[in-house]
Amino acid sequence: MIDRRTFISLLATAAVAPRPSFAQGTPGKAALYSSVGPVLTHYDVDVEAAALTKRASVTLPANVQYAWPHASGRYLYVASSSSAPGTGPAGTEHHVSAFRIDPASGALTPHGNPIRLPTRPIHITTDIPSRHVLVAFNNPSALRVYRINDDATLGEEAQQRGPLDAGIYGHQVRVTASNRLAIFVARGNDPAGGKPEDPGALKVFNYKDGLLTNGVSIAPNGGYGFGPRHLDFHPTQPWAYVSLERENKLDMFKLEGDTLAAAPAFRKETLAEPNNKKSRQAAGTVHVHPSGRFVYGVNRADTTTEFEGRKVFVGGENTLAVYSIDPSSGEPTPIQHVDTRGIHCRTFHIDPSGRMLVAAHIMGLAVRDGAAVRDVPACMSVFRVGADGKLDYARKYDIDTGGKLMFWMGMVKL
């Protein structure tokens, strides 16, 4: 079955058969959008040159959190919030805004009025036909659904029939290709300050026409030592790949009819040196390649220490992990770890043709370089994707964030 994959994979809706080269990938242009605080900037994408060209920007009501395109590719829904990331101070401004995407240029134009949300939205998606927007909230953990009107503007909330089990610290929601299941990723929390670990889970809901019904809760070992952050679906097989943020692992779960298997079929390390951690490591976003032959995950580190009066990076893996996928079993096998060329890559995306990957880093940080200290700015790093799935660094674009966070980045096929 064809599944709509996390953001960029929605954009390449036909499965790409294995071939000697990706040069015959999906034709057409793509647009990249990247946020700094409340400002969302459009970039032209040149896949052949592995290059980006900055265009115009739009400003959201608050800091951008995540975005997702309409199934038509003509509209973009953007979540924003004035709350701090994580469990930081709560803000008062929380919205989802709709934008029209110019099919020729990729320029964004406001489309209808933003809708207000009760708390910080950490992730959004639409159902498969884009008749509803599903919004994940982290603190408190919750899942809500809002109607999309016939003209693609945002409508009222779809009131649920009863309370929903959203676990602890929601981080993502996805809808399966059948449009009958919504999987809510509840990360849980590390033990801290004398507070014990909060268990994580994958909350599986039955879904129909905007209405959710509690289904199974997938929580191996009761959710302890299981901190899922992000998942993506294989484009042609019933496989879901899940990053475990707190454990630095990549799990593969099988979709079994209209539910998810109770335990992963495979578990792999995300770090190149899992026994040599220099600081706190956190696995992040995961994306399956449009061909279904590879899966990519990211490792993040940004712990600092004092050095000559400055906060400097203590070291750690800021890398993209590349896995080949066994076409029969779905097992991921690591084939490459590549430096992202920045600090804390929160989001990355693959262009719809599968030939270019862009990694966005949320902030700059000082690092020691021998006896000296140098600044590594926030940046977007561009990689070419080879026929073997491996990444080849092309260039990076340093971004002046003015002390704000480059929190989200993604691509849309025009």
N, C-alpha and C positions, 0 to 999 in steps of 0.2 A: 504494500500500500504506500501511497505517496503521502508523506507527512510534511506539514509546514514547519520548518525548522526555525530555530531561534533567530529572529529578525532577518539576517541576510539570507538564510536558507528559504524563508518565505518567498524571497525574491527570485530564486532559481527553482521553479516549480516542477521542472522535468528532471528525472534522474539522469545523470550523465554516465554513460557506459564507460568502462575502462578503455583507454586508448593510449597510443604512444605519446601523445602530447596534449596539453590543455589548449593549444592554439585554436582548436575548433570549439571552444567553449561558447556559452550563451552570448550571442551578439548583442550590441546595443550599448547605450551609455549608462553610467551609474552616477549617483550623487552621494557625497559623504556629508554627514552633519555631525558637528562636534560642539559640545557645550563647555563654556567657562562661566561658572556661576549661573545667572539667569539668561545669558546670551548664547543663542544657538546659531552657529555659523555654517554656511553652506560652502562646500568645496567641490570643484569639478574633479573627476577621477579620470586619469589617463592610464589605463591598464598596461598598454604596450610600453610606455616609458616608466611605469611604476612611480607616477608623480601625481601631486595634488596641486590645485590652483584655488586660492581663496577667493570667494565671492562675497555676497551680502550676508547680513545677520538679522535675526529677529530677537526680540526680548520677551521672555516669559514673565508671568506674574511673580515668580520666585525662582530659586535655583533649580535647574533641570535635574531630574532624577533618572528618568528613563524615557524611551520613546518606542513606538511600534507603528508600522504602516498599515493602512487599510488593505484588504485583500486585492483591491483594484490597483494598488500602487500609486493612486492619485492623491492620497491624503496621509498625513502623519499625525499621530496622537502623541502628545508630549505631557508627561507628568512633571510637576514642579512643586517645591516645598521650601518654606523658610526654616524648617527644622534642621538642626545639625545632624550629620551622619551618625550612624550607630545609635547609642542610647544617650546622645548629647542633649542639650537644651531643646525643648519643644518650641516650634514656631506657631504662627497663627494663620499663615497663608499656604493653602494646599489646593492644587487644581489639576485638572486635565484640560489641555487646550488642543484644538484641532487646527491643522494647517492644510491648505491646498498645495500640492506639489505641481509646479509647472512641468508638463510632460516633456518639454523641449530643453529647458534650462536647469530644472531642479530647484528653482527659486521657490521660497515658501511665502504664502499669503494667508493671514488669519481667515479661518472658516467657521463662522458662527462664534458664539460666546463660550469662554471657558466655563467648566462646571466646578463647583466647590466640593472639596473632600473634607472629611472630618479630621484626619491626621495625615502624617507624612506617607505618600505613596512611594514605595521603594522599587516597584516593578509594575509594568502593565503589559497586557497583550490583548488581542481580540480573539473571538472565536473564529472558526475557519471561514465562514462567509462574511465576517466583519459586521454582524448585526448587533454585537455587544462588545463592550470593553470590560475586561476583567482586571481589577486593580488589587495588587498585593500591598499590605501595610505591615510594617515591622514592629511598631511599638505604640499601642498593643498590636499583637499579631492578629491580622484579620484579612478577609477576602470579601470584596464587594463587586457587584456587576452593574454596569450602566448601559442603557440602550443607545444604539447608534441609529439616528433617524435615516429615512430614505435618501435624504440629500447629503448624508455622511456627516452632518453636524451631530453634536453630542446631546443626548436626551437625559431623561430622568433615571433614577436608580431603579433597578429591578428588585423589588422587595422579595426576600427569601421566605420560605414557608416556616423555617425554624432556625435555631442557632446552628452555626457552623463550627466544626472543630478545626481551628487554624493553628494548633500547636504553639510553639514558642519561637519568636523572632522569624516571622515570614520573610522570605527573600526573593521569591520568584513564583510565577504561575504560568503554566502552559496548558494548551488544549490539544488533545490528540487529533489525528487526521480524521477519525470517525466523527468528530464533534460531539462525542458522547461522554468523554472524560475530561476533567480538569485536574491537573496535578499541581499541588501547592507545595512548594519547597520551604520547609520550616527548619532553619539552621540550628536552633538551640544556641547555647552560649558556653564559653569556656568557664571553668571555675575561676573566681577572682575575688579578692578582698575577703576571704573567708566564706564566700558564697559558693555552694557546690555547683557542679556542672548542670546546665539545663539540657535535657536530651533533645535531639533533633529527630525529624521524621519527614517522610514524603506522604502528604495527605492526599488521598485519591477521592475525588468527588464525582458522582454521576452528574452529568450536565445535559440540560435540554432547554432550548429557547430562553436562555438567560437565568434559568433556575438551577440551583445546586442542591445536591442531597449528599449527606455524609456517606462515604464509602469506607474503604479500608485505610488503615494507617500503617505505613511501612516503616518500621523502626527496629532494625536488627539490634539485638542485645538491649532491647528496651529503649533504643535511641542513644544510649551512652556510648561514647566513642564513635558517634555517627553524626557528623555535622554537615549535611548537604547544603550547598549554596546555589548551584546552578545546574540545569540539565538541558540537553538537546536531544532531539530524536534523529534516528537514521532516516534518510529520505525514502528508502524502499523496504526496509525490514522492521519488524516489531521490536526494536532495540532502543533503549534510552541510556544515554551516557551522563553520569552524575558526578560532579566534583564535590569532594568532601573538604570543605575549607579548613576545618580544625585538625584534620588528620593527614592532609596532603596526599590524598588518594583519588583515583578515578575508578568509579564503579560502573559496571554495565548491568542494567536490569532488563529483563525480558517483559514485554507487554503480552499478557496472556488473555486473549479475548478482550473483555472490557474491564480488565483490572491489571495490576502490576504485580510481578512476582514478589514474594515476601522477602527474598534475599537476593543479593547480586549474583549473577552468573560468573563474573570476573571482577577482580580488584587489582589495580596496579598502582605503583608509586607515581607521583607527579614530579618529585624532585630527582635531580641527577645524583645528588649525594644525600640521601635521606638520613644518614647517620652522622652527618657533619653540618648540622644547623648552626649558623653563626648568630641568628636572631630569630624572632618569631616569624614563622613562615605561614602563608595562607594561600591555599589553592583558590582560584577564582573562576572566571568565565570559561565555559567549554562550548566549542562549536564543531559540528561534523562538517566535513568538506562536502560541497554539492555532489561530488561523484559517489559519496558513501564509502570511499576507500580509505579515508583517513579521519582522525579526530584530533583536535587541538585543545590544549588546556594551558592555563597560565599560572605561574608561581609568583607570589608577591612578597616583598620584604621592604620595610621602611623604618626599622628601629634605629634610634639615634643615641649617641653618647656625647658628653661634653669634651671638646678638644680646643684648647686655646681660645676659650670663651665663646665657641660656636657649637651648635648642635650639628653633628656629622653622622653620616650613615655608618653603622657598625659592620655592615656587610651582610650578604645573604644572596639567595637566588632570585633574581628578577628575570625569569626565563619563560619562553614558550616551549611546552612539551609537545612533541609530535608523535602520534601513534599510527601505525598501520592497522587496518581492521580486517580480520579474517572474514572472507565473504560467506563462509558457511556457518561459523559459530558466533561471529560478532566480536570475538576476543580482540581487545586492543593490545598491540605490542609496541613499546617505545622504540623509536628509531632516531630521535634527535632531541637535543635540548639546545636552544639558541638564546643568547642574551637579547633582551628586548631593547637595549640601549637607553633605558630610562629607569625611573624609580616608580614602583607600584603601578603596574599596568592593570587598570580596573576593567576596561572594556577593549575588545579587539573584534574585528570583523573580516570576513573573506568576501571579496567581490563576487557577484553572481556567476562570473565565468570560471571562478575557482583558481585564477592565476595570480591574485594579489591579496596580501593580508596587511591590514593596518592595525597597529597596536597603540592605544592611547594611554598616557600616563597622567595620573591625577594631579601631580605636584612636582616641584623641583626640590632638590635637597643637596646640601653640601656633602662632599665625600673627600676622604684623605687620599692624596696622591703622593706617596712617599712622605716627606716631611712637610709638604705643602697641602693646601686645601683648595679644591676647585668646586664650582657649582655645576650641578647637573640639572638643567632646566626641565620643566614639564615639556613633553614633546609627543609627537605622533611619529612612530617609526614605521617605515614601509618595507615590506618583504615581497620578493617574488616567490611564488609557489611552484616548485618543480613538478615534473610528471611523476616523480617518486614520492610526492607529498612534502619533501623537505623544503625548508625555508632558506632563502638567500637574501641577506640584508642589502637593500638598495640605497636608502637615504632616510634622514629624519628631519622633521620640521619642529624647531624649538618654538614653544608657545609662551608668551608673557601672560601669565594668569592673574597678575596683580594681587597675589595673595589668595585668590579664589581657587576652587578645585575644577579641573577638567574632568567632570564626573561621568559623562556619557559620550559615546561616539558610535555611529553606525552608518551603514550604506543602504541605499535603495536603488533598485533597477528602474531606469526611466523608460 
